[in-house]
């Protein structure tokens, strides 16, 4: 089974570099443009099933990229709940919670943000969702429109990388990745953080 993982397009939260998590802003103009460019890039690719996070920025991206497909929305594909950090910029977090923030970045597997999730919670629900998709579509291609956190979980498992490197797995807005899963074998990363469709638009290439 091939799993296509798509990170949603830009929002005003991402423009301001705010932690978004379970917050629910819509795509901004840039995000809509990124989604349209991704739709053009993936046009003609056979997709057997489309899943999406139930948050608005992911839903809108999915609707633009896959306008003819039924989209199954699920909360398990949401971004990590950042709790006290929701809606804050890096600078604001460092002013209010400097020790907590440093500890969380250095050890995301052990440190939980108050009122939010820990990395083990995110890994658990994403792994369960991937297992379900692989089980239900053993020989097909599944697209999931989701967020940076869930994609990092999938890539860390497939590469494989330890959880300490979680934040070092780059995931651009509007990017796509692909992982192949075979029975009894770990995932194999085929495409990782692909953004050439965005660069082509910026360079004026049709």
N, C-alpha and C positions, 0 to 999 in steps of 0.2 A: 504494500500500500504506500502511495506517495502522499505526504502531508505537506500542503502549501500553507505557510504561515505568513500572514500579512499584518503589519502594524498599521493602525489607523492613521489618517492624515492629521495635519496640524490643527490646533485649537488656539484660542486666546490664552489658555493656561500654558501651553507649550511655548507660545511666543514670549510670555513673561517668565518662562522657566520656573513655573510653579509645580509642585507635586500635585498630581491630579487624582490618582488612585480611584476610589469609588465615586468621586465627584463626577458630574455629568454635563460638562459643557459640550456644545455642538462643534462641528467642524467650522473653521473660519474659511475665508476665501482661498487661502493657500492650501488648506486641507482638501477643499473640494477640487482644486486644480490637481493636487497630487493624486487624488483618487481617480480622476479622469485619465491622467497619464498612465496610471497603473492598469486601468481598464483596457486602454489601448495596447499596453504591453502584453497582457494575458489573453487578449482576444484570440479565440480559436483554440485555446488550450482546453482539453477535455477535463471537465470537473464533474464528478459524480454526486457530490454533496457539498453544501456550503453551510458552515456554522459561523456564528458571530457571538461575541460578547453582547450582553443586553444593554450595555452603556451606549449612549447616543452617538458618540464619536465613532465607535466601531460599527454600529448599525448603519449610520449614514455612509460610511466607507463601503461596507458590504453592498448596500443598495446601488451605489454608483458603479462599483467594479463588476457586480454580478446582477444586472438589472432584470435578466430573464429567469433567474433561478429562485427557487424557494429557499429561504434563509431560516435556519433553526437557531434561535437565540438562546443563550444559556448563561446564567450568572457565574458558572464555574470558569468561564473564559475571561472573567474580569481581571483588571490590573490588581496588584496588591492593594489592600486597604492600608493607607499610610497614617491613619489615626490622627494623632496630634499634628502631624506634618501636612495634612491635607490643605491645599490651597496656599501654602507658604513657599516662598523662594528659598534657595540655599542660604542667602544672606540673613533672612528672617529667622530661619531655623538655627543658624549659628549664633544669633543674638539671644534666642530664647532657650534653646536646648543644646548647647555646644557639646557637652560631655556625652549625652545620649546619642547625638548625631554621629560623632566620631566613633563611638563604640559600635553603632549599628552598621556603619560603612565597613569597619574593620572586621566585624564578626556577624554577618547577616543571618547566619544559621542559628545563633544563640541569643541574639538580642531582639526583643520584640518591642515595637513602638506602642506605647500606651494607647488604648482605644482603637488599635489597628490589628493587623495580622503580622505574624512572623513568616520568614521565608519557608519554614517547614509546612505551614498552612497552605501557602501558595503552591509549593511543589506537590503537595498531596492532591489538591483538587485538579491541577493541570495534568499530572501523571494519570489520574483516574480518567480524565476526559480523553487523553491520548489513547489509553488502553481501550476505552469504549469505541473510539473511532476506528482503531485498527481492527478490533474484533468484528465490527459491523460492516467494514468496507475492505475486506482482506485484499482484494485484487483491484481496488479502485483508486481514484484520486480525490482527496478531500481537501477543501480550502477552509481555513479558519481565519477570520478577521478578528484580531485581538489586540493586545497591548505589549509593550516592551517586556514586562516581567514574565508573563507566560511564555513568550518566545525565548527569552533567555533560559528559562527552565528546560525547555525542550532541547535547545542547542547544547546546553551544558551537559545534559544526559547523553546526547548523541555523539559529542566530539571525542571522548568525554572529558569534562573539566570538573574540578571540585567546586563546591558551593562558595569557597572563598574567592573565586574568580567571577562570581555572578555579575558584578557590576562592570567587569571588563569586557563583557560580550556586547559589542556595539549593536544597536538596533536603531536605525534612522526612521523617522516618520515617513510613511508611504513606502517603506521597503518591503521586500518579500524574501522568504527563505523556503527551502524545500528539503524535506527529510524522507528517505525511503526506509520502510520497515519491512523486513522479511520475517517469516515465522521462526521463532526461537533465536533471533539474532537482534543485536542492538541496532538502533537507528543509524543510518549513514547520511551525513549531510551532503546534499547535492548542490544546493545554492544557499549562500549565506549573505544576508543583508544587501541584497541586490537593489541598486538605486540608479542604474544606468538610464532608465526611462525618465527619471527626473533631471538628470544631468543633460540629456539630449534636449529636453524642452528648454532648459535654461540657455543652452547654446544655440537655440533656434533651429534645431534639426527636426524635421517633420516626423 
